[in-house]
Amino acid sequence: MSLTLYRLEGCPYCELVVDRLDELDIEFESVWTEGLHSKRDEVKRVSGQRGVPVLVDDDRGITMAESERIVEYLDTTYAA
């Protein structure tokens, strides 16, 4: 499994996703982003926008933003 989460330190929406990943015992890689939207070039490159969190699921070819959508995706795809 290859999940990458683009996140910002102190971001409550990012922490919602991290908490759910931890609850589901899913391994993931964190990519820490810059605080300024204008500096988030890597996030824009992978997702087409500069907001975080962004989850990339390489195994399934999925890239998505917005914490609620990501948590719903994790529950649907990875919850036992």
N, C-alpha and C positions, 0 to 999 in steps of 0.2 A: 504494500500500500504506500502510496506516495502523496501525502497531503501537505500543502504549504499554506500557511496563514500569514497574510500581510497584515501587520497590526501596528498600533501606536501605543507607546507606554502611557498608562493612565486613561486609556479610552474605555469607557464603560461598555460600549457595544462590542468591542474586541474581547473584553473579559467575559461577556455572556457566551461568546463562541468558545473561548478557551475553557470555561467551566463545563460546557457541554461535551467538548472533546475529552476532557479529563473524566467526566462521569461515565462516558462510553468506553473509557480506556483505549482511546485511539491515539496512536503515535502521529506526530506531525512536526513539521519544521516551522519555526517562526522566522519571519523576515521583518525586522524592525524598520519602520519607515520614519521619515522626517516629519516634524511637527507642521511645517508649512506646506500647504497644498501644492504650491508652486515648485517644491523640491521633490515631489513624489513621482519622479519620472518612471521608476521601475513599476510602480503600481499602475500607472497609466499604460505602460507598455503591455502588461499582462491582462488588464481588465478594460481598458478603454476609458477609464475615469480615475480620479485621484483620491476618492474616498476610501476609508477603511472601516471595517475589516473586509478583506477579500480572501476567499478560499479558492485554492487551485487543487483540483483532484486529478492528477495526471493519469491515474489508472482508468478513469471514466471519461476523460476529456472534458471536464466541467470546470468552468471558472464562474464564480458568482460573488456578488457583493450583498450588503445589507444583512445585519445580524439575524433578524427573524427568519429570513429565507434560508440562511446558512444552517441555522439550528434545525429548521424543518427538514432540510435536505439530509443532515446528519441523522436525524431520527428515522427518516424514511429509508435511508440507504444503509446505515450501519447499526442501528439498534437491533438487538437480538429478539 
